[in-house]
Amino acid sequence: MVKIRLQRFGKKKAPYYHIVVADSRSPRDGRIIEQIGTYDPMTKPSTLKLDKGKVEQWIKNGARPTDTVKHLIEKDAAEPAEPKASSTKKAKEQKEAK
């Protein structure tokens, strides 16, 4: 069975994850089929980057996300994509006002 799951990277007590598609029999940090995103829980707020097209394609083809990845996908879908505030004129004006 193919699963969408987290693959851990980073140092001790400073995790960084790749969201990958892998065979369920492979070890956690073992062989993968494809990387479809990243998750960094150490930033405030946590950073999540997903290729939504690939996620949908893999789920349509029968890949099952783990509970944690399922929660992250739902969280990403709930949050609308925001433009980078530092590059907008309004953000610069707000910075100057402070």
N, C-alpha and C positions, 0 to 999 in steps of 0.2 A: 504494500500500500504506500502511496506517495503522500507525504505530509508537508505542510508549510509550517516551519518552526524557526526558533531563534538559534543562532550559532554564536557562541560567546567569544569575544575578543577583549583586549584591554588588559590592564594590570590587576593585581590583587586589590580588591575593594574599589576598583574603578572600572566597572563593566561597560562594554560597548558591544552591541549586537548587530549581526547581519540577519535579515529576514530572508530565509532560503527555502527552496523546494528540495526535499531530500527523501530518499527511501526510508521508511520507518525502521528498517533493520540496521541502518547505518548509525554509528555513534554520534553523539551530539555535535562534536567538532570534526566529524569525518567527512567523507565524500558527499558532495552536493550535486544537484542537477542544474540549478540556476539560482542566482542571487536576485531577489526582487525588491530589496529595500534595506534600510538601516534604522536602528533605534538607539538613541543615546539617553539613558535615564539620568545621567549625572548633570545635565544642563538644567537650568531653571528657566522656563518650563522645559520638560523633556522634549528632545528633538526626534521627530519621526518622519522618514521619507519613504514613500511607497510608490511603486509603479502600479497604479490602480488597474491599468489594462492587463498587465501580466497576472495580477492577483485574480481578476475575474476570469481570465483564460484558464488558469490552472484549476480554479474551483470548478469551472464548467467541465474541465477534463477529468474531474474526479479526485483532485487533491483535497485533503482535509486539513484545515488549519487547527493547530493546537488551541487550547483554551486561551492562553496568553495572547497568541497572535490574533485570534478571533476578536478579543477585546481591543487590541490595538487597531485592527481594521475598522471596527465600529467607531472607535474614538476618532480616527482619521476622517471617516465619512461624516461624522457629526460636526467637526470643526471646518468652517469655510476657509478656503485658501485666502490668506491676507497678503496684500502687496508689501514689499519690504518698506517698512516705515522710515528707515534712515535715508532712503533716497527720494522720498516725496517732499514736496514743498511744504505741505502742512506739518510734517514731522519736524522739519528744520525750524519752522516758526514756533512750534511748541517747545523745542529745545532752547531757543533763544529766550522765550518767555520765562523759563525757569531760572 
